[in-house]
Amino acid sequence: MEVEQTALPGIGLRHDFTTRKGQRVGVVSHRTGRRDLVIYDAEDPDSVCHVVKLNDEEADALAELLGAPRIVQRLNQLHQQVEGLVSVQLIIPAGSPYAGRPMGDARVRTRTSASIVAVVRSGQVFASPGPDFVFREADIVVVVGSEDSTAEVAGILADG
């Protein structure tokens, strides 16, 4: 499926895709952090017929509803397809040098070749967090890699 990205100067970014049945759907990510779910008119794909304005909590809830089951499904498919690939859930422990710091500071992928594919916080799933995502104590970090590389990530998150 092709997702189009369009810069909206002064506003943010818009991501659009067309469903198999021809319905055009988009998400406008405002620079302020607000997100709008946009449904386009079926007769005029450049005209918006519905906009749902979402605050951070609502956007996270929608992402969890749409994304969490797909993440688990994709990981399970990868496990079946790639021998030696594992996924683990690691907790950011109290006293971790990365609690309160951006994920990028840990340089997990560079140091271990493992990937952080999601973070679960208070029941909310943050899929594919970027390097600016700030870890908190008790976050559950979902890591994919080899057994050795995921063990290295556990050490990094616990001890630095």
ABEGO torsion letter per residue (X at the ends): XBBBBBBBBGAEBBBBBBBAAGBBBBBBBBAAGBBBBBBBBAABAABBABBBBBBAAAAAAAAAAAAAAAAAAAAAAAAAABBGBBBBBBBBBBGBAABGBBAAAAGAAAAAGBBBABBBBGGBBBBGBBAABBBBBGBBBBBBEBAAAAAAAAAAAAAX
